[in-house]
Amino acid sequence: MPYAAITYRVKPGHDDEIAEIFAGFQRVDTPELPGQAPGEAAGRLLGTGVFIKDDILVRVIHYEGDFAAVGRHMAAQRGVHLLEEKLRPYLAEPRDTSTPEGFAAYFREATMRSIAQLSVDTHPAARGS
């Protein structure tokens, strides 16, 4: 099950304020990711983690299925847009995420390149049993 990481450039020195914003985050309405066609499933959100250090904030997303569906699903969530509004004063680089298209563009551009994803399932000892 893959992971993805989304970066935010923030103004340093506001860790506590940003942590408070994420502490009040309204979770998505469902972890199930809808597909393009009605009734179609594209995957599922398994979990997220948010980390901050200096001017970098990273959201790690654990999911299964289509990662583009994660972005589409998040773009449609009211809680995500409320969080984006509250974060705006702390962002080092302004961005427009007010529309689904703007959010999707930022989501794509802010995704970090994955260079390794290891799990117990990919461990050589797991294959030898």
N, C-alpha and C positions, 0 to 999 in steps of 0.2 A: 504494500500500500504506500503510495508515494507521498512525499512532502514537497511543499513549495514555500518560498519565502518572498515576502513583499517588503520593500524598503520604503521608509519615509525619512526625509532629511528634516530635522527639527532644529529649532534654536536651542543651543545648549543652555543648561541652567534651569530648565523647567521640568525636570524629571518627575517631581512630585505632582505637579499640576496635570501632566500628561498621564501619570499613573492613575490619578483620580478620575480622569475622563474614561479611561479604559475600565476602571472598576465599576462604573455605572453603565457599561455597554449593554444595550438591549440585544439579546441573542437572536439569531435568525428564527423565523417562524417554524421552520422544519429543517432537519439536517439532510433531507432527501433533495437531490438536485434534479429538477425537471429537465427533460430533453427538449428538443426542438419541436417535436410533434406532440399533440395533446395526449396525455396519459403515458408518455414515454419517460423512462427513468434514465438519467445520464450519469448518476453516481451518488455519492453521499459524503457529507462532511463528517470526519471522525473526530476532529479536535483542532484547537488553535492554541498558540502561545504567543505572547508579545514580550519583546525584550527591548531595553533601551540602554544606551551608553553614549554619553557625550551628545553628539549631534545625529546619531543614527538610531532609528527605531525600526525593528524588524518584527513582522508578523509571520509566524510559521504556521502553515496550514497543512494538516494531515487529512488526506482525502482518498477516495477511491473513485475511479471513473474518469470522466472527461474534465480536465482542468479548466477549459474555457467555460464549462457549465458552472463552475464555482464563481467565476467573475460575473456571469449573467445573473446568477442567483443573488449574489451579494449586492449587485447594482439595484436590485428590486426591493431590498430590505430597508424599511424606514429607519431602523436602528443604526444602520451603516451611515445613512445620510445625516442623522443627528450627530453621530460621532465625528463625521467629517466637518460639520459646522463648528463643533466645539474645538476641534484640533486646529482649525484655520489660523488663529492668532499665533500658534506655536510652530507653524511650518516655515522652514527656511526657504522653500521653493513653492510659491503658490501654484495651485492647479485647480481646474474646474471639474469637479466630480458631481455637479448638480444634476446632470442628465445621465441616463443609462449609457449613452455613447461616450461621454466624457469620463465616466467612472471606468468603463471597459478599457478605454485608451490608457488611463493611468495604471490600471491593474496590469495590463500587458507590459507597459514600459517599466514598471517598478518591480517586476518579477526578477529575482536574482537567478543567475545561471546555476543550475545544480551540477556539481562536479562529483558527488558521491552520495549514495543512499544505501546504507547497509542495515540489515535487520537480522534477527535470528534465523529467519527463513532463508537468507542468502549465505549464511555461514557454512563453510565447507563441511563442518561436522554434521549439519542438518541433512546434507545430501547423502552422506555416507551411511545413514541409519536405515 
